[in-house]
């Protein structure tokens, strides 16, 4: 049985006491664009970001990508492949 919980990290992006200082709300994310493809993030009906979102700390600079870190073929995965050379 998997220990993965789909909503376990939702508090990281919602305005509440558990959100980290760098966390943004879904509404704030929709004003930004993916650092890989340049397309904007889109809010979903569940109050999150459609298609997922991964935040990468690049030596103190936050980079935002479409997708989740456990998925393959999304913007985050493609960016990592390019960084790894």
Steps between C-alpha positions, in 0.01 A plus 500: 500500500637839403556771758449771236217740580385720214414799719784461753693803373202718408565717809830608342309712250194607696510800734518345846741453790661192335597676178873574472612861470570453126160339437254669271126456468350345184374848413855636517632212286252580222675835456829320429640297211692172494878550494532226236225553242396857583129414510294626795383283788124434501288458813301177529156448648647352821677826590841391374704529184381297200748232396709551809784726595854437621717763665876460460752690709784585263772638730255729678289583194156339491406353162144388427408219260186324376462147637595301807844365585381137481367535143695459178475710185376820663678836504677426829633168370618660174674783687680250725616301198647815346667599829653155532637534147 
